[in-house]
């Protein structure tokens, strides 16, 4: 009994559907792989694995090294979460803070740090030995604009064909540019 009765035999091989359906080959149980969490994973409350943790209060005062269960109970009593700040420290440093507020502060800090980051960009300007004076002036002005915006400028001299016979013309253009 064919699975697809509306499709003719010459367009579609019905046996392959039966075989893949019965053996399970080619059928994905989960069509998409789980999406990894963006950024580093932060352990909260019961996900913290250390026995003892150094606890920082809501007011950013150190409370000392406490057993994990006491720290979690203290966080519950204050109505906040116990968030692991420095997992690699010995003992790990945890802070009593609302986790949503903590994530918001981290995102805000990251955005602020990206704002002051300046990528070093290199702009390239290509010259040829027989460039028109107006084109030369436009390229020269572009180079000045790039340098004013703290970018680096790379000047490339391009020779074509028989222009290589008179390299001195090309070097004159570069010297005039510099």
N, C-alpha and C positions, 0 to 999 in steps of 0.2 A: 504494500500500500504506500503510495508516494506521499511525502509530506507536503509538497507544493503541487497541487493539482492544476493550478492555472498556468504553470510554466511548462512549455513543451520540452520533450526529451532532448531535442537537438540543441536547445539554448542552455540547458542546465543539467548537470549530471546529478540525479537524485540519489544515487548510491553514496556519493561523498557526504551528503548531509546525514544519511543514516549512520555511516561509519564514524564521522566525527562526533555525532550526538551520542552514540553508544560508547565510544572509547573515551570521550572527553578531550581528545586532542584538538588543539586549535581553539578551544573555548576558554576564554579568560574568566577566572572566578572573580577577579577584581580588575575592572578595566583600567583604572588609573592607580599609579603608585602613590602612597601617602605623601603629602607635601611636607618637606622638612620645615621645622620651625624657623622663622627668620631670626637671625642673630643668635647669640649664645643663650643656652638654656639656663634659666635661673630656678634653683630649687626653692620650694616654699613649703612651710609647715611639715607635713608627714613625709615629703620627698627628701628631706635632709637626712644624710646617712651617718653622720658623725655621732659619737656617744656624748661628747661634750662640745659646747660651742661658746665662743666669746660673744656676749650679747651687748648690743648697743640699744639704748632706750629710744623712745619716740622723740625725746628732746635732745638726742645725739650725745647722751652721757653714757659712759661705759659702766655696765653693771657687773662685769667680771665674767669668769668662766663658770658656766652652769651646765648641769646635765640637760640633754636635749628635751626630756619630758618636762622638766621644770620650766624651760624656756618657752615651750609650746603652750603650757598651761598659763604662763604669764601673758603671752600674746593673746590667748583667748579671753583672759580676764579683762584685758584692756580693749578688746574688740578689734584687734589688728592682726596682721599676719607676721609670721617669723620668716624673713627672707634672707637667704644665704648671699652675702655680699662678696666675700673672698673665700672661695672654696679651697684654694691651695694653701692657705695659711694653716698654721698648726697651733691651736685648734681653729677650725673654720670660724670666720667672723659672720655673725648673723645680726640683722637689725629688725627691731619691732617697727613695722610700718604697714600702711595699707598698700597692698600689692598693686592695685590699679594706679594709685598715686605714684608709687615707685617706678612703674613702667613709664608713666607719663613724664616723670622727671628725667629718666634715662633717655627717652626719645628727644626731649627738649635739649639735653646736653649734647647729644649726638648731632642734632640739627645745628646747634650753635657752633660746634667744632668744625662742621663741614662748611659753615659760612665763611670761616676765616682761613680755610685751606685754599691754597692757590696752586693750581696745577701749572707746572712749567711747560708752556707751549712753545714750540718752535715753528715759526712761519717761514716758508721758503719763497724766495723771489728769484725767478729765472730771468737771466739776461742773455742776449745774443750779441755778437760783435757788431751787427749792423742794425741796431735797434733805433727806431725813430726818436728824435729828441722829446716829443710830447709823451710817448709811451715811457721813455726813461723817467721823465718828470713824475708821471702818475705812479710808477713803481717806487720811485724814491719817496714820494709822499706817503705811500702805503707803509713803507718800511719805517718812516718816522712815526706814524700812528701806532704801529705795532710796538715799537720801542717805548713809546709814551705809556702804553698800557702794560708795561712790565713783561713783554714777551720777547723771546729771542728771535733774531732774524738770521736766516741762512741764505746767502747769496750764491746762486749757482750760475755758472757761465756755460752756455750750451752752444757748441759748435756743430754745424751741419756741413757735410760734404767737404767742399774745397775750402771752407772757412778755416780749416786746420792749418792751411798753408800760411795764413797770416794771423798767428796767435797774438801778435802784439796789439792788434785792434781790439781784441777781446779783453786783454789785460788793461788797456786804456779805459775801457768802459767800467771795469771793476774798480780801478783806481779813482775814476771820477765819482763812482757811487760811494766809495768809502770816504 
